[in-house]
Amino acid sequence: MKKILFLLFILSLSLSYVTAQKLSSKEKKAREMYSQARMMSDEKERLKLLKEAIAIDPQFVEAYWLISSTYKEMGDETSMIVYLDRAAKPKFRLYDKTCYRLGKAYYETGQYEKAKESFNRFTSKNAGWIDKCNIAIDIKKSPIPFKPINLVRVNTDFDDYWPSITADGKQISITVLVGQREGARSLSAQEDIYHSKLMANTEWAKSESLGPPTNTAQNEGAQSFSVDGRYMFFIACDRSTSLGGCDIYYSIRSGNVWSLAINPGRPLNSQFWETNPSFSPAGDELYFSSNRPGGKGNKDIWVSKVTIEENGRLSFSEPRNLGAPVNTDEDEFSPFIHADNKTLYFSSTGHPGLGGYDIFYARKNPDGTFLRPRNIGYPINSHRDEIGFCVNAQGDKAYLSSNGILNNGRGKDIYEISLPEDLRPERMDFFDGKVYDAKSKKAIQAHIEVFKLDDNKSVFQSVSDELTGDFQAFLPVDDKYGYNIHKKGYMFVSGTLEQRDSLRSTPKVVSLNEIAVGEKVTLQNIFFDFDQAGLKKESYGELSRVAKFLKSNPKVNLEMGGHTDIIGSREYNLNLSTHRAKAVYDHMIKIGVPANRLSYKGYGPDRPIADNNTEEGRAKNRRTEVVVTKMK
């Protein structure tokens, strides 16, 4: 053991000698001061020693470097550059390396022309940095309108960041570094989630801590809502249920109360670092950032497929790295997928920008891949770090955190900005509703889905409130959509939504009947050409959901019933309704429903549900119904 310690002692002496030999100064006293300074945690004492060292040897380059990095650590950018500039003399040793450091310092402080000048002083490996400077200069030449509004009542006396807004713009949550004030460091500071609601006078209520059980003595933050505010995802660290240091958790809101935090475990979480979850409006994907293996850089954006279970809980698939062109060899994190499910905002150090973390956005292709990201522009982006960017459903307002927008000495605060037209995502609309049991009149938790009629793609999924039955569904303002509301053991309800509908004026109150023989549902999204029996493709989405209903309720058999108005002869209408009912029956078999669970019949004009003397009534009578004929 003594021999090993002796060898280690000799090795340490050798390393010290090698290090001393590599230093640019030959002055023993200056080198000793430099070595002592490197071991010091007190910044002022460190600077004192280093300045004494360069007083002894004015060409002690490494001492200038350490002085500069110390000032950077202290936030004094001016002094950081001054001391590098003093060392960037051709007669000093390590001239190229000092010019490189000076160029980076100018670049990191937004002085791009001076950075180019420093990089141009030498030729070794500087082309990439000169390109970065040119890009930053070009971005700054075309500033975008930018009038930030400090959300005074939302912000606290501490550092506030990671804003998250519900799609309707009525709820906002933030991460608060409780105990951390501007200009002071606190070792006891820890992160909690705070929440605020928009009041009737369009003012924000004073934000308040969510309290336990969501907030604990450990760190909780980087939270985000589902578009309807039903789910809240967040990061919690060092919990007994965690797989890694920080894991993704989620809670479900019932009334005004959030459920206990749920850690979905693997494969979503891992022993590595996961953060910044963002739930897609379709309820089928969760974007997040992680440093897990298999990525392109240190931090990458990943996506996991999500299934909303019958009880509202979520299950997650093996995450997939989003890959190029979103991810780079450097860092990408803080993803936010907008309510349009087409526009992804995120922060990156790897894409061309202004330095530090810049905010970028990428549009999604129909196949789910993304176009090349674009820098959101100056002065939203600066030479500092911009992270935590989110946008409301209308696409006109964005929220972010900054510690320097207004230079108000408050530390990190949340700001609201208006987005220029060309930076906005697709505008979304929403409608409110309530689901209850038709017999007991009690609220029930049901699955809500909105889908496009032309291609059957889901644009929104969630669940109604377990306590109140309330829900809020979102859809893009253009196109035609269907909706489906269902719960196992109940008949489903379907409907059609169009842009012309006054969606927000009257909440959709939906009663669900328990499944029983004779119970029927009108299929609102079945379409035929005039006087024809061929199904239009816009009907396929509705029928795929009827097939899911049968799969979830394996004891149920259904009859497809065709109905008409009274225009034309009864024989003609009976024939037309029979052919239409059979077209629905045939399509159901084609998509995999066993024929022994289905039947069809045409009723012509014999079973009207509205007045045939009005066009509105006749339109209601022209319908396709499903009726429960048997429960095994």
Secondary structure, DSSP 8 states (H G I E B T S, - for coil): -HHHHHHHHHHHHHHHHHHHHHSS---HHHHHHHHHHHT---HHHHHHHHHHHHHH-TT-HHHHHHHHHHHHHHT-HHHHHHHHHHH--TTSTTHHHHHHHHHHHHHHTT-HHHHHHHHTT--TT-HHHHHHHHHHHHHHHS------EE-TTT--SSEEEEEEE-TTSSEEEEEEEET--TT---TT-EEEEEEEEB-TTS-B---EE--TTTS-SS-EEEEEE-TTSSEEEEEEES-TT-SSSEEEEEEEEETTEE---B---TTTS-SS-EEEEEE-TTSSEEEEEE--TT-SSSSEEEEEEEEE-TTS-EEE---EE--TTT--SS-EEEEEE-TTSSEEEEEESSSSSSSSSEEEEEEB-TTS-B---EE--TTTS-SS-----EE-TTSSEEEEEESSSS--S--SEEEEEE--GGG----EEEEEEEEEETTT--B---EEEEEETTT--EEEEEE--TTT-EEEEEEESSS-EEEEEE-TTB--EEEEE-TTS-TTTS-EEEEE-B--TT-EEE-TT--B-TT--SB-GGGHHHHHHHHHHHHHSTTEEEEEEEE--SSS-HHHHHHHHHHHHHHHHHHHHHTT--GGGEEEEE-TTSS-SS-TTSHHHHHHHSEEEEEEEEE-
